[in-house]
Amino acid sequence: MNLVKTGWVVVLSLMLTASLAEAAGGESNSIVEPLLQNVSGRDSVSLDGQWTYIIDPYENGYYNHRYEPHTHGYFKNAKMTSPSQLLEYNFDTADKITVPGDWNTQEERLYLYEGTVWYNKNFRFNKDRDRNYLLYFGAVNYKAIVYVNGNKVGEHEGGFTSFNFDITGFLKDGDNFVTVKVDNRRERNQVPTVNTDWWNYGGITRSVSIVSVPSAYVSDYRLQLDPNDPNTLNGSLVVSGTKARPGKAVIAIPELGIKETVRINDTSSVAFSFNAKPELWSPQTPKLYDVQISYNGETIRDRIGFRTIKTNGEDIELNGRSVFLKGISIHEESPLTSGRAWSEEDARTLLQWAKELGCNFVRLAHYPHNEHMLKVADEMGLMVWSEIPVYWTVLFDNNAVYKKAEQQLGEMIHRDINRASVIMWSMANETPSTEARLSFISSLIKQARELDDTRLITAAMDTQSTTKNGILIDDPLASEVDIIGVNSYCGWYVSEATKCAGLKWESEYHKPIIMSELGAGALQGLHGESNERWTEEFQASVYVHNLEMVDNMTALRGLSPWILKDFRSPRRPLKHVQDFWNRKGLVSEKGIRKKAWYVLRDYYETK
């Protein structure tokens, strides 16, 4: 075994700790903990299920009549009380809502609601001595303030990334309650900002659990194939907790005959490497190995695949071989029920649809999806584009906004660092070409490379220029990324479908290109001529001509058309056609395939 020096573990741990502290505004009474890696592989108690909730559009439960935050008496019991004795706020008589889930599709009166909703969960718990307990949220959209037994334990901003707080000092033996102030109001200084093209689902949208760990525990780890040596595995560990100290950890991969001991140093971290010759993960053979990490009486279990991903000129190389990415874009909409997707069953259905389409690649747009999506993609052999919601017109000249984007980037990379399926991190989608934007995203790219130098960097761009010969990719952001993503809706927003096939695309960057979006809308079941908008025939025609167009792009190494399934969007009100659904899906909201599905499937069979 060879110990290697790396700043990754220290940079990531410090960055996430600082980000959480900033998000908490310095007001939390808790010890701010680094984001915990692989919660499903640890000892935990689920808090999923029925919670009570109170709608609070004026935020009277948080602010007094002078619009000042209440300074004490937040939730001294399950009946919400405060200095002003807000007797109206009584969780004992409140309605119930399911967690995880969005409030918009569970309660008709909340369908279009944006604002504050209070959540409360009563539960019994037995504490063990010399254990630490972390309250873990898969995601809350968009801002969360969390209380345990009436004590504020922390805050988090960002609707699609995980977070946790150490609640050891606040838990009691016996009866306990967790209360969360959830606020999904859109603000100009958020990431994403006020204008998007997806539904602003509010609520505790992913699972909640209490994770039990030793007083000193492995909070973070990574294990990956050396990008330059297929016979070497590189890794790192970070230890946290109230009694974190130097010690020994054991990394075991039984199938490879590996059982290595590493020593945690005085900085509570260690980087290591050891010899191995694993079978490589790929779409054809998505091999995953059972990995065990043992430290201080805890054994963490994970399933990890090993592969390399690089660019070589205009090629994308997986495990040293050129690969064409046959993809589709996906929003986090449930294929089985209404609203936000969150379950393993949701993930398996969506990704199985992608497999049946002929895909080896999915673009998870426009934000980090739930962890089930990545783990199931690992199993199914689907390569993944994972993205943060730096979308359209965020405030690129605002440093506080940049810090929010950087926090979300770090949380995304941290959670999914061990997922072989993730081959690229995306920094943005359809952002305007300005100096401020270039500086903003270039800084994110630099941060991403520092946190993870084993994956490729991309962004979806729509700022190409029209020339007399066709279209020129000349966005200066293209010089910063490894793979150029291009969004183009020829035949839908611009031009006529029949003219798309003749377009010539040019690039001056000599890098691989992914057509990250193309497509058209269609109401499933509406039929007519190929030039009749909203018909399935029109959508299919757009696909036919666009696929002819992309075949003429010499640097094209993949595509992820828009989109697998119809999804809700407030921007799409057209009565009897859209009804607040974006209709660009190849599958309807009821799971019925449109004609364009078969056009793309047949195309992928030729690749």
N, C-alpha and C positions, 0 to 999 in steps of 0.2 A: 504493500500500500504506500502511496506517495501523497503526503500532505501538500496542498498547493495554496498559494495566497490569492485571495480574491476579495474585492470590496463589495461584492453583490449582496451578501447577507447583511452586512452592516448598513449599507446604503438603503436597502429596502426596509429593513427594520426601523431605522431612524426616520426614514421618510414617512412611513405609515404612522408611526407613533406621533410625529410632529403634525401630520395632517389631521389625525383624530383629535389631537389636543386643540388645534386651531378650530376644527369644526365644533368642538365643545365650548369654544369661546372662553376657555379658562375658568368656567363656572362649575365644572363637574367636581363632585366630591370623590369620584372613583379614581383608582389607579388605572390610567389609560393603558390598555394592553395592545401589543401588536396583533394584527389580524391573524386568527388561528387557521392553520393549514389543515385541510381534510377533516372536517368535523364528523363526517359520516363514518370515518375510520376510528372513532374514539368512543369512549363511554359517555353517553348523553341521555337526557330525558327530554322528550318532545313536549312542547307547549302548544302544538297544533290542535285545532279543534274549535270549539265554540268559545268566543270571547264576547263580552258585552261592549256596547259602543254608545257614544253620545255625540250627536252632531253639534258643532260649536262654530257657526259661521262668523260670529262676532268675537270669538276667542275670549269670552268672559271667564272661562275656566283658567285662563293664563294671565290675563290682564285685568287690573281693577278699572274702576270707572274713570280714572285719570290716564288710562292707557299705559300704566306702569306694571311690569311683571310683579305678581305676588311674591313677596320676599320670604314667606314661610307658610307652613300649614298646607302644603300642596295636596297630599293624599295621605292623611294620617290614618285612614282606614278605607275600606272599599267604598264607603260613601264619601264622595268627593267633598271636602270642606276647605274653607279658606278663611282669611281674616274677615271677609265680607259675608261669610256664612251663605255660600251659594247652595241653598238647599235643593235647588232644582237639579243639581248634578248628582244623581244617585244611581250608581251602577247596579244596585240590588234590583231596581225596577226597570233597568234599561233593556232595550232590545238586544238580540244576539246576532252575531255575524261570524262567518267561518274564516279562520286563518289556517293556512295561507289562502289569499284570495283578494280580489279587488272589490271595493264597495260599489262601483258603478253598475256591475251586472248582477249583484246580489240584492240590491235594494232599488226599486224603480225610482224613488224620489231622489236618489243619489246618482242617477245616470249621467247627468251633466255637471254634477257638483264638483267644485274646486274650493278647497278651504281646509279647515281643521276638523278632524274627527278624533275623539278620545277613545282608546281601546283599553279594556281591562280584562285580566285573567286571574282568577283565584285558583290556587293549587296548594297541595300539601307537599312537604319536602323534608327529608331527613338528611342532615349534614354528617359527613364523616370528618373526623379530626385529621389534620395534616393534608387536607385536599383543598384545591382552589376551584372556584366555580365561575364559569364565564357564561354570560347571557349572550347568545349568538343569534343574529338576524340574517337570513339569506338576502333580504332586501326590504326596504320600506320606501315608498314613493310619496313625497320627495325628501321632506325633512322629518326627522324623528327626535323627540326628546323623551328619554326613558327614565322611569322611576321604578324602584323596587321597595315595596313596603313603605311608600311615601317619601322615599329618599331619591333625589335626582342622582343618577349614576352616569349620565353622559348624553351627548347629542351626536347626530350624524346627518350629513347632507349628501345627497346623491341617491337617485331612485333605483339603481340597478347593480349596486355592489354591496358586498357583505360587510358586516361590522360586528364587534363584540365588546363587552365591558366586563371587567372583573367585579363580581357582585358578592364575593365571599363574605365581606363584612356586613352585608345587608340582608342576606338570607337568614332565616330562622328555622329551627326545628318545628315542624307543625304547619300552621296556616301561613301562607304568603300570598302576595299579589303583585303583579306587574302591570304598570300603567304606561301607555305610550301616547304621546301627543303626535299625531300624524297630520302633516300639512302638505297637500299636493298643489298649492297655488303656483302658477307659472310666474316667474319674475325675470326681468331683463338680464339680471346679473347671474343667472343660473347656467348650468350645463346639464341638459340642453337649455336653450333660451325659450322665449315665449312662443315662437312659431316653429311647429313641427308638423309632420304629416303622419302622426299616429296618435292613438287615444291616450289621454293623460290619466291612465288608471291610477286611482288613489288607494292607499291602504297598506297593510302588512301583506305584501304580495308573494313572499316566499316563507319557508318554514322558520320556526323559532324553536330554539332548544337551549337547555342548560347543560353545558359540557363540564364534566368532572375531570380534573387533571391533578397530578401530584403538585406539591408546593413548589417544585422545580420541574419543568416540563419542556418538551420540544414543541415550540410554538410554530416553527417554520422549518421546512426542508425542501431541497430540490435534488433530483437525481436524473441525469441525462447522459446520453451518449456524447462522447467527445466529438465535436464536429470535424476534427482533423484526424481522428484515430478510431476506427470502428471496433478496436479491441480494448477500449478504455471507457469506463464510466466515471463521470465527474459529479460531485455532489457537495452539499453543504447543509449544516444544521444550525439553528439558533435556539438557545434555551432561554426561557423566561420564567417568571414566577417570583413569589415572595422570598424563596430560598434558593434562587438560581446561583450556581457556583460551579467551579471546575469539576469535571467528572468524566465518566465513560459512557458511550452509547454504542449499541451494536446494530449494524445494518445487515440484514439477511435477505438473500434471494435464493430460496431453497432449490428451485429448478435449475439454477446456474451453479449450485454448489458454493455459493458465496455466504460467508459469515465473517464480517470484518468489524473490528473494534476501533473506535476513534475516540480521542480525548478532547473534551470540551475545554477551551482555554479560558484565560481570565476575562476575556471580553464576552463570554457566554456564547461563543460561536466557534465553528470549525469548518474548514473546507477540506475536501479529500478527493482522492481518485484511486481506483484499483482496476486491475486487469479483469476483463470479461469478454466473452464473445457471444452476445445475445443474438437471437433471431430478430431481424429488423422488422419493425412495424410498417405496414403499407396497406393501401386499400384492398389489395389482393389477399394479404395475410396479416390481419390486424392483431399481431401477437402482443399479449399483455402478460407481464410477470407479477406474481404475488410478491410484494415487498413488505418487510417487517422492520420497523425501527423501534428499538427498545431503549428506554432510559428511565432510571429512577422508579422502576416498578410499573411503568406504562409501556404497552406495546401498541404502536400505531400500525394499521394495515392499509395498504394501498395496492392498486393495480396499475402498473406503469409500463408503457411501451417505449422502445428506443429506436430512434431514426434520425437522419440528418436531412436538412432542407437548406438549399443554397440557390443562388442564381449564377449562371455562367453565360455572360453575354445576354442574349435575348431568351435564354432558356431558364426554366425552373427545374431544378434537379432534386428529386427525392431519393435519398440513399445513393446518390451519384448517378442517377439515370433521369433523363429528361421526362417530364410528365406534363400532360395536358389536363387542366382543371375543368372537369365537366360539372358545373355547379348550378345552384339555385339560391336566391336570397330568401331569408325566412325572418318574419317578425315573431315576437314572443306572444302569439295568440293561440289559445287552446284549440286543438282540432276536435275536441270531444265535447266541450261545454262552452259556455259564453265566457269571454273575458281573457285575462292574463293567463298564459300557460305557466305552470310551475312544477308539475309532477313528472316522475319518471315515465308514467304512461303517456303523458303529453309528448315528451321527448321521443319516445320510441315510435309513436304514431307519425309525428312530423318527419323524423329522419328516415323512417321506413318508406314514406311517400317519396322522399328524395332518392332513396335507393331504387325504388321502382321506376323512377324517372330516368334512371341511368346515371345518376350523379356519383362522383367520387369526392365531391367538394361542396361545402355549403358556406354561404356568407351569412353570419348571424348579425343582422342589422337591427337597429343602429346604435346598439348599446350592449353591454355584457349580458348574455342570457343566463338563465339559472344553471346551476352546476350539473344537473342531470343531463342537459344537452351536450356538455363536453364529455362526460363520462360515457354516455351512450354512443357518441361519435367515436370515441376511442374503441369501443367494442365493435362497432359496425364498419370501421375502416373508412370513415368520412373525414377528409381534411377540412380544416375550419379556418375561416377569416373571422377574427373577433375584434370588436370595434367599441370605442368610447363615443358618447353622443356629442362630440364637437361637430355641430350640425348647423348648416346654413349660416346664421348671422349671430353667433355668440360674440360677446364684446371682446374682440381680439386685442384691444388697446388697454384692457383693464387687468392689472396684475392679480387682483383677487380672484377674478374669473379664471385666469390661467392656473392659479393654485388649486382651484376646484377641479379643473380638468386633469392636472397632474396627480391629484389625489385619486381620482377615479381610475386613471391609467395604472397607478401603482397597485390599487386594490384588484383590478382585473388581472394584471400580470401575476401578482402574488397568489391569488386563488388558483389559477390555472397553469402555473409554471410546469407542473408535472404531467400535463395532458399532451400525449404524443399527437393527438389530432390537430392541435392548434399549430398551424404552420406560419401564420402571419398575424401581426398586430396592426390594426388600422387606427390611424390618428384622427380621421375626420371624414365627413361626407359633404360634398357640394358646397364648399366654402368659397367666398369671393376672393379673387386674386388681388390682394393688397399687400403692402409691406408689413403692416401690423399682423396680418394673418400668416404671412410667411415666417415671421419671427416667432410667433406663437406656436405654430405647428412644428417648426424646426427645433424649438426647445423641447417640445414633447418627444420628438424623435430621438434627440440626444438622451433624454431621460430613459426612454424605452430601451435604447441600446445599452445603457449602463445597467439597467435592471436585468436584461436578458439579451445576450449577444448570440443566441442560438437560433433565433427566428427572424423572419423577414418582416420588413416594414412596408406598409402601403397606406394609401388614402384614396378615396373615391372622388374624382374631379369631374367638373362639367364646364370648365372654362376654356376649352379648346377653341381655336380660331377657324373661321371659314376662309378658304382660299379658292382661287379659280380652278384648282385641280381637285378640291374636295375639302378635307378637314385636317388641320395641323394641330398636333398635341404640343403646345408651347407654354403650358403652365409652369412657372419656375419651381413650384413645389415638386414637380416630377424629378428634378435633379436631386432631391433630398431622400426620396424613397427608394426601396429596392425593386418594388413592383408597382407599375403605374396602373391605377384603377380608373376606368373611364365610364361615366354614365352618359348614355345617349338615347334619346327617345325619337329617333327618326320614324316618321309615319304616324306618330301620335301627337306630340307637341309641335313638331316641325316637319315640313315637307309632306310628301305623299309616299305611302308605303312602296309603290312601284318604282320610285326614284332612289330608294335606299340602296339597292343592290349595286348600283353603279358608283356609289361614293368611294373615293380613295382616301385612306387615312395615312397620314405621315407622322413620323416622330423623329425628333432630333436627339433622342436620349440613349438609344441603343440599349434599352432595357425591356424585359418582358412586360406585356400589357395584358390586363384582364378587363374584359368588357363587364364591368361590375353591375351595370344596370342597362337593360333595354326591355321594351315591352309595350303593352297597350291594355286598355280596360275593356272588359266584356261582362255583361250580365249573363250568368249561366242560364241556359235555356232560351235566350233570345236569339233568334236566327234570322238571317237575311242575306243580302249580297255582301261580297267582300269589301265593298266601299261604304257600307252602312255602319257608322260608328255605334259602338256598344254591342254589336252582335258578336257571337263567337266566331263567325266567319271573318269579320274584320280583324279581330285579335290574331287569328291564325295566319291571315295574310301578312300582317306586320311581322310576325315571327319568321315566316318563310323568306321575306325579302331582307330582313335584318341578318338572318343567318347566312344568306348569300353575301351580304356586305362584310361580315366579320371574317369570312373565309378568305377575303382578299387582304387582310391585315397580316403582314409578314411576321410581325412581332407578337401576334396574339398567342397567348399560352393558357387561355382559359376564359370562362365567362360565368356569370351568376345572374341570369335574367331576373327581372322584377315581376312577380314574386311567386312563391309557392302557393300561398293561400290568401284569399281576400281577407282584409283586416279593417278594423274600425278606424275612422279618421274624421274629426270634426270639419275638415276642409272639404268634405265630399257630401254635400247635402242634396244632390239632385234627386228629386222625388221620383219614385217608381223605378229608378235605375240604381243609384248609389245608396240613398237612404242612410248616409253616414258610413258607408263602406267604400274603401278603395278597392275597385273592381279589377285590378291588374293581376289578381291571382290566377294561376293555372288551375286551381281548385277553388270551388265556391266555399262560402262559410259553412256549408252543410257537407263539405267533403266530396262534392261531385266534380269530376274532371271535365274541363272544357276542351274544345278542339285543339287549342294551342298546346295543351299538355302533350298530345300525341305527336305534334310537329317537332317539339323539342326532344322528346324521347327518341324519335326516329333519327334525328340529327346526331344525338349522342351515340347511337349504335354504330355510326360510321367513324367515330373517333377512337 
